[in-house]
Amino acid sequence: MHAAVDTPVLSIVAPPGYGKTTVMGQFQVEQERPTAWLTIDVTDSDPVVLLGNLSGSLASAGMLDEAAATGPTVGTGDVLTLGVNTLARSLDPSKAGVLLLDQVDHLRSQNALDVVGAVMTRLAGPLQVVVASRSGEGLPLHLLRSQGTVVELSTADLAMSEDEASDVFTSVGVNVGNGLSAIVDRTEGWPAGIYLTAKAMRAGAPSPAEQAIHGDDFYLADYLKHELLSSISDSTMSFLTRSSILTRLSGPLCDYVLETRDSAKVLSDLEQANLLIVPMDRTHTWYRYHSLLQDYLRSELDRFEPDLEASLHSRAATWFEDHGHPDLAIEHVQAAGEHDRFAAMVIGSARRVHAEGRMETITAWLQSLEQSKTIVDHPELAALGAFARALDGDAGGCERLAVFAFTDDEGRLHEDVALGPFALMLRSYLSMRGPEQAQTDARAARLAFGANVEWLHPALGAEAFATIAVEGTQAAEVLWTDGLWRSVSLEAHPFTTEALAQRALAAIERDDWALAETWIEDALAKIAERRLDRYVTSALAFTLAARLAARNGDVSLARAHLASAVGVRPRLTVAMPLVAVQSLNEMAKAFIEQADMAGARRVMRDAADIIAVRPRLGRLVTEHEAIKARLSELPAGSVGASSLTTAELRVLPLLVTHLTYPEIGERLFVSRHTIKTQAMSIYRKLGVSSRTEAVEKAREAGLISV
């Protein structure tokens, strides 16, 4: 590893017990360069959380601007592109050193693995990136090998020689004599096996030369049971098995979950006995079990006390909820199988989690309820999930969850009186029965929310959009004003930007451009401050900013703002037809004002596709037809970046990444052939002939941020 100091990436791939963490720690200690260490756990499976933790680790090591680390994150869909780009720009090359990522195999989502892959391919260079994993699956090692930018350590490199094994036995105080060679052969140099053998022999076990353990689960469990743990008391063994449901342990937590009083001392004693328990902080307040030990203890709990597991998880959830860790509480409630409590806790956390851009977390929660087939019993949670998917522009995901919100387990539609406020609000945004019914649904949702002030502003937004479709922009302004002050007080930043833009549009319609400019400046400042560039709620603000800049004669600025609006276009879908068509209509006007007729026609086709599915959108359809009529009298215009389709705009940011065409297809759920066809179309419209040139041209046009 020291010899590879100039190699961008070091990869350590080996099964448990081969000392991956140990060798990374030794490497870190001997560095003269700055080092940042991140031990990954399952909560990092949400790429937004992972990116935030990466930023924090780099900032703590002095390699990253502090503001970049503590500032807001981007949404799930933009972590791989905008998020990683921002992180790369925030690195201080003069202070760059080593980033060590341990336990990458704990990541449950490919999106999070893609972030690690982006770090390995795009941040490596200024940084040296060291990655430890059990399998390397999901990481771009094949690409790095072809580029010659990775040095790999495998099981064979980490296996102990006889000399190294001898050092282990000597350090433990055991004279193994002539049996050393047989032990190394039997364990195949597996460091954990050698260490556990030495510990057991010190405790009085005979030399296991003929029965030494392998890196096999069965042999490991048998060995842990009969050699390493056989001498501990029943009470300590009970503590170990019952606390194994926890991914992190502390004295107060274990006392509550296990209903004991001396957990802190037990943890300290276990650490002093070197019983595969690892401190997680310098104060030795928090610990974790080594994965080898935890896997074994969990299996023992399943064998001997399976009925106890649910109640342990339930108590853990209560402790984490009471101590301000709602996400960990939800994990344990989910494991406890308490579906009603799980649904209630998700509803309580959903607005916060969505505002943090963590769609992956919400999706995982909802998938859990779908897989357990209990989501039919929680239509309000299904409605909330569908609403979140709609905000992300995922029409398919929204439609799938909406079925659970509006129908029972036999597929029959719920009566209106049986719909809760989330289902009513969702139906309003979907506008399935026309804008008048959407108004009625939104008002009913607003009344049903009652004292639940956290959700009044999106209900007001639903009513405002329906009012625009029925009565016009001016009639909705009072609703936007009410929603604005509510969202500001709750720091619901995406809604705030939408409400500011809507007030600006009302001012423009009154020909009060000066007031409109004030509202738009506030909206753009909020978008920049909170990194809301790709939120559907930012589309109108960017579009109106482009119109204002064009009116003021700043053509360059107008194009830049319109390019930002185009970046949001893939999220303007039939999942929120009123929101989408209004923004697309205004976008078409901006393109016309910039004499870009091809761009205007492309936007109008997107709007027409939505209207074909949701034809009852009132005044918005009338306005759409008027813009189409105006366009028919104007020249055709040339094909360029503004004419990219929404499908092509989804592909474009991923061209920046390390992903191949087949991998991009997997992420977007389309075939390799489709991705290649769309890429070729992008090249043609941008007037380039390669992926690199396309990225550069798109950057110049403001379509992507690199």
N, C-alpha and C positions, 0 to 999 in steps of 0.2 A: 504493500500500500504506500509506503514511503517512497519507493522507487517510481510510483505512478503519480507523483505530486503534480505533474503537468497534464495529466489525463482528466478531462472534464467530469467523467462519471466513474464512480467505483460501485460495483454491484456485488452484494453478498447474498447468495441464495443457498439456503440449507434448511433441513428440517429442524424442529425444536431440539434444544439441548446441544447445539453445536457451537455455542458461544458467539453468535452474531453480535449481540449487544455488547458482550465483553470486549471483543476485538475492536468494535467501534469506539468504545470508551477508552481503550488504551491508545488508539490512534488520535482521539481528541486531546487527551492529556499531553501528548508530545508535540502538539501543534504550536507553532509560534504565530500562526495566522489567527484571525478571529474565527470562532466556531459558533454555530447555532445548532441546537439539538431539538428535535421534535419526536417524541414518542407518540405514535398514532394509536388512537383507540376507535371504537365503533362510532362515536359521535362525529368523528371526522369524515364519515361516509357521506355526509352532506357537503358538497364541494365548497359551499359558502363558508361553513365552519372551518373546513380544512385551510382555505385560503387565508382566513383571519388568523388562524393559529400559525401558519407559515410566516405571515407578516409579523406577528408578535415575536416569534422566535428570532427572526432576522433583525428586528429592531432592538431586541434585548442584547444582541451581540454587537450592536453598533454598526450594522451593515445597511440599515434601511432608515430612511427619513422617518422620524417619530410620528409625524402627521399622517404619513401614508399608512402606518401600522394601526393607528387609533381611529382613523377616519372610517366612514361607512363603507360597507362592502357592496359589490354588485349582486345582481340576482343570479339564481342558479344557471340560467341559460347563457349568461355572459361571463361566467367565471373563467372558462377555458380560453376565451379570447380577450375581452376587455379587462377582466380581472388580472390575468397573468401578464398582459401587456403593461398595466399600471404598476404591477409589482416589479417588473423588469426595469421600467423607467425610474422607479424610486430607489433602486439599488445604487449605492455609492461605490463605483469601481475601485476607488483608492482604498476602500476599507473592506472589500469583498474577501471572503475567506472560504470556510468549509461549512456546508449545510448537511447535517446528518439526519436522515429520516429512518427511524426504527419502527419495526412491526407494521410494515406497509400492508401485510396480508390481512390486517384487521379491517381494511376498507371493504365495505359491502357493496358499493356501487361502482359501476364502470366510469361514471362521470367523475367520481373522486380519483380513481386510478388515472384517468386522462389528465387530471390536474398535475398529479405526480409526474406523468409522462411529459407534460409541457415544461415542468420545472427541469426535468432531466435533459430535455432537448433545447430549451430556449434560455434558461438561466445559467445552465452549466457553461462555463467559459469564464465569465466574471467570477462565478462561484465554482468550487469543486463540490459536486453533489455525491454523497455517499448514501446508498439505499440498501436496507436490509429487509429481506422477505423470505418466506418459506418456499415459494414456488417461482416468483417472478412473473406469474400469470397476469396479463393485462398491462404490462409495462413494455415500452418500445425498445426492448433490448435488441431485437433483430435489426432495427434501424441504426442503433448506435454501433452495433458490430460492423455493419456495412460501411459506416463512416469512420471506423477506427477510433471512436471517442469513448470507449468504455474498457475498463479492466474488470474482469469478473473473478470472484472467489466462490468456490463451490464446496460441496460436502467434502470432497477429497482434500481440498486445501485446508479445511478447518479440522479434519480428523487428526487425533493426536498420535504422534510417534511413540515408540517405547520410552525414549528419553523424556518426552514431555509427560507421559503417564507416570513415569518414575518420580518426576518432580511433584506430581499431584499426591501420590502416596506418601512421599517424604513430608510434604507440607501438612498433611493430616496426621502424621506420626505413626504410619503403618509400614512395617517391613513385609513386603509381599513375597520376597525371596524369588524362587525360580518360577513362580506362577505368573509373573508379569506378562510374559510373551503370550501366554494362553488367554489372559484377560483382554489384552489389546486385540488379539485375533477375534475373540468371541464378540467383543463390542464393536469391532471394525473401527476402532479409534474414536468411537462416539464419546465426546467429552463428558456429557451428563452421565452416561453409563459408568465411565471410569470414576468420576467423582462420587457417585452414589455407592459404587462398590467399595471405595476407600472409606466412606463414612460408615457403611455397614460393618466392615471389618474392624474398624476402630471400636465400634459398639459391641464387638464380640462375635460377630458372625464368622463362620469358617470361610476360607478362601473359596470363592465361587468360580474357580478356573474352568470347571466343566459345565457351569450353569449360568455364566455371566450373561447379563441382559443385552439385548439388541435394541435398536431404535424402533421397536415394534410396540404398539399399544398394549397388547396382551402381556408381553414380558415386562414392560415397564410397570403396568398396574400390579402384577404379581410381585415384582421386586419392591416397589414402594410399600406394599402392604406387609410383606413378610420380613423385610430387612430394615428399611428406613423408618417406618412408622410403628413397628411392632412394639417398641419400648415406651411409647408415649401413653399417657393416661387416657382413660375413656372420656373424661371431660374435655381434654384438649382435642381429642379426635372428633368429638361432637362439635366443638367450636370450629374446627377446620372444615368439616363437611358442610355444616349449616351456613357458614360465612362464604362458602365457595360460590354462592349465587351473586356475590358482589364483585364488580370489576375494580373497585377501589375500596379500601377499608380504613377506618379510623376507630379509635376507642369509643367515642360517643355513638357513632353509627352502629357498630357491632353490639354495643350494650342495648340499644333500642331494638334492633332486629332480632337478636338472640335472647333478649330479656335477661341479661346478665349485668354484672357491675364491675368487672375487672378486665374488660377487653383490652384496654390500653397496655396493661402489664403483660397479658398473654401475647399480644402482637410483638412487644419488645423482647420477650423471652424467645419467641419463635425466630425473630431476626438474629438474636445472639447465638442461637443454635444452628444458624445457617440452614434453616429448613426451607429453602427455596421461597423465601418471602423477601420482597424487594421494596425498600423505601422509595417513595415518590417525591419527597421533598427533603430539604436539608434539616428541617426540624423534626423529622421522623414522626410526623403527625399522620400522614397518609401512606398506605402501603398497597401493594398488589401481590398476588401470588404469581410465581413463575407459571407459565402456561402449562408446563408438564404437570406440576402439582395440581393446578386448578382443574385440568381436564380429569385427572384421576379422582379428585375429591367430588367433582360433580357427578361422576359415574357412581361413586359410592353413595351419594345422597339419593340418586335415582333408584339404586338397588334396595336400600334399607329404610329410607324415609320419604318415599315419593309423595305421600300425602301432605308432607310438611312444606314442600317447595313453594306452593302457591301462597301460603300465609307468610312465608319469609319474604317473598317478593312484595306482597301487599304492605308489610310493615316497612320495608325499605322505601317503597314509594311514598308512604306517609312521612318518613323522616326527610327524604329529599325535598318533598313539597313544602314541608314546614321550614326548611332551611334554605329556601330560595333557589332550588335547582329543579325547575319544572320539567326540563327535558329528560333528566335522569329519572324523575318520578314517573313520567309517562312510559319510559322503557320498562320499569319494573311493574307498573300496572298492566302493561301489555303482556309481560311474561306471566303475571298472575292469572291472566284470563278473565279479568274483571271488565267485561266489555262495556257495561253502562258507565262505570267510573272512567274507563279509558276514553269513551266518547265525550264525556263531560270535560275532562281535562284537556283534550285536544281542542274542543271549542273554546275553552278558556285561553289557550295559548296560540290559536291559529292566527289572530290578527298580528300579534307580536312577531311570530315566526315569518309570516308573509312579508311584513314590513322590513324584516331583515334580509329578504330575498331568498329565503331557504325553502324553495319549492320542493327540493328533494326530500326534506324531512316530512313535509305535509304529505307528499305522495307516498312515502313509506308507511306513514300512519294509516292512511286510507287503504293501501294495499293489504295491510294486516287485517283490517275489518272485512275486506272483500274476500280474502283467502279463508277467513273463518266463517264466511257466509252469514255474518251477523250485521252487515251494513244495512240489510233490509229492515232491521229493527231500529235503525238510527237515521231516518230520512233527513233530519236537520243537519247531521254531520255530512251526509252525502251532498246535500245542497251547498254547504259551506265549501266542501272540496270542489264541487263543480264550479262554484264562483271563483275560487282560486285558480282553477285551470283556465277559466274564461279570461281572467286578468292576464294570464300568461300567453293567451292566444291559442291555446290548445283546444280546438273545437271538438276533436274526437274524444279527448279525455273528459271534457265538459259534458258531452252528450252521454257518455257511458255512465258517469256518476249521477247525471240528472235523472236517469231512469229510476235509480233507487230513491231519489228525492220525491218523485211524483207518483210512483206506483207502489203497490204492495207486493208481497212475495208471489202472488199469482198473476201479476201483470196488470191489475186493475188500477185505474187512476184514482188517487185519493180525492175525496170531496174537498172543495175549497175551504170549508170550515175546519178541516183536519190538517191543513197546511200550517206549518210554523213560520216564523218571521224570515228565516233564511231561505226556505223554499219559495215564499212569496217574493222576496227580493230577487232571487235567482230568476224566477219566471218573468219578473219585470224586465230585467236586463236582457233576457233572451227574446222578449217581445214576440212570443209565439202567437199571441191572440190579438195583435195590433196595439198601437200606442195608447188607446183609451183604456184598454184592460191593463196595460202596463202601468199606467198612472194609478189605477185602482189598486193593483197589487202592491205597488211601492208605498202608497199611503197606508194600506193595511199592515204592511211590514213595519212601517215606522211606528204605528200605534202598538203593534204587538211587541216590539222591542222594549217599549216603555222605559223603565229605569236603566236598561242596559245601554248606557251612553256610548260604549265602545263601538257599537254598530249603527248608531243613528246616522252618521255622515254618509256611509255607502247607501243607506236606504234613501236619504235625501238626494244623493246623486242619481239613483235609479228613477226617482220621481222627476228630477230635473230633466233628464234625457227624454223621458216620455213626454214631458210638458213641451220640450222643444219640438218634438215631432207633431204634437197636437196643436199648440198655440204659438210657437215661435220662440226665438232666443230670449227676447225681452221678458216674456212671461216667466221664464225659468230663473231669472237673475236673483230673485229673492231667495230661492231655494239654494242656489250656489253660495250666496252670502251667508246663510245660516250654516250650511255645511262647512264653509271655509273656517269660521271661527271655532267650530267643533273640532275639525281636523288639526288645526294649529295647536289647540290645547292638549290634544292627544298625541302630538308629534306624528300624525299619520301623513307623512310627507308626500307619497304619491297622490293622494286625494287633494292635498293642498295645491300641488302644481296644476292639477286638472281644474280645480275651482278658480284659480287665478287666471288660467287661460280662457275659461268660459266667460269670466267677467270682462276680459279683454275683448273677446269676440262680440259681446253685447255692446261694448263701447264703440267698436269699429262700425257696427251696424247703425249706431247713432251718429257716425262720422266724427266721433271724439277720439282721434288717433293719439292725442297727447296722453289721455287717460289710459288708453290701451297700452301704450308704450310702458307706462309705469307698472301695470299689472304683469306684462310680459317680462320686464326686467326682473321683477320679483320671482316669477316662475323659473326663469333661466338660472337665477342665482340658487334657487332651491335644488334644481336638477343637478347643477355642478357640485353643490355642497354635499348632496346625498348620493351622488353617482346614479342618478335615475335615468341615464341616457336611453336605455332600452325598455323602459316601462311603457306600457300602452297609454298610461296617463300623461306621458310627455309628448305624444305625437302632435297634439293640437298646439301646444306651446311652441315647439320648434317651427311648425308650419306658419303660425301667426308672426313669429319672429322673422321668418323669411319674407313675409309680405310687408312687414314694417321696414325692414332693411331695404327692400326694393323700392318702396315708396320714398325712402330717404336718399335714394340714389347710390347705395352701397351694394353694388352687384356682387362683389366677392363675398361679402358677409351673408347676403341673401342666399347664395348658392351653398354656403357652408351650413346654414341653418336648415335648408331644405334637404341637404344630404343627411343630416341628423334625423330629420323626420322620416326619410326613406328607410333609415336603419330600423325604425320601429314598425315599418309596414308589415313585416311577416306576422306581427302580433295583432294586426287589425283584421279580425276574422268574424265569421258568422256567430261565434260564441258570444259576442257583444255587438249585435248588428247596429244598434243606434249609435254607439260610441264609434264604431268603425266607419260607418257611412258618413257621419258628420265630419270626421277627421279627413277622410279621403276626398270628400267634396271640397273642403278648404285647401287640401294639398293640390288638387287639380287647379284651383284658382291661382295658387302660388306659381305653379308651373307655367300657366298661361301668361301670368304677369312677367315671367322671365323668358317668354317666347320659346319655351321648351314644350312643343306640342306633343312630341313623342312621349315625354314623361307624363303629361296630362292624360293622354289616351290610355297609357298603361294603368294609371291610378283609377281611371273611370272603369276599366275592365274589371279591376278588383272589386270596385263597388257594385258593379252590375252582377257579379257572381254572388255577392252576398244578398242583393235584392232578389235574385232569382229564388233563393231559399226562403227569405223573409220579405215578401213583397209588401207587407202592410207596415210601412215605416213613415206614413203620413207626409209631412212637409219635406222630410229629407229626400224622399223619392222625387217629389216635385222639383226640388232644387237640383237633384242629380240630372233629371231630364233637361232642365234649362242649361246646365253646363254642357251636356252632350250636344245640344242644339247649337250652342255657341262654338264648340269645337268643330262641328261639321262645316262651319263657314270659314275656318282658318286653314292655312297650309299644313301639309302632313308633318313636316319636320324630320330630322334625321334620327336614326337609331343610335343610342348611346347608353351611358351608364344609367340614366334616369329611366330607361325602358326595361331594366332588369325585372323579371317576374319575382313574385314573393318566394317561390321555390328557389330561384337563383340567389336571392338575398339571404336565404337560410344557409346555403352552401358557402357563400362568399367569405364570411368570417372564419370558417373552418379551414379554408385554404391556407391560412396563416399558421395553422397548427402542424404537429408532427403526424397527424392522421393521414393514412393512405385513402384513396378513393373507396375501396371496399369498407374500410373502417368508418369513414364519413357516412357511407350508406347505412351501416349498422346503427349509427347514432341517430340518423334521421328516419330510419325504418323504410328505406327504399333500396332498390337494387344498385349494384355497382355500375351497371350499364346506365341507369338513370342519372347517377351522379356524374359519370363521365360526359354524358350528353349535356347536362346542365353546365358543367365546367367549360365545355367547348363553346356553348352559347355565351357564357360570361366572357370568354376570351374574345369572341367575335364582337360583342357589343362594346367591349373596352378597347378594342383595336390592338390586342396583344397576342402573343403566341405561346406563352408559358405561364406556369403557376406563379413563379417569382414576379414576372412582369405584371400579372393580374393583381397581385397583392399590392405592388407599388402604385399601380394606376388607381386602384380602389382607395388607397390611402390618400393619394393626391386629391381625389374627388370627395374625400371626407366620408366615404361609405364605411370605412373601418378605421379603428384607432390602433396604431402599431407603435 
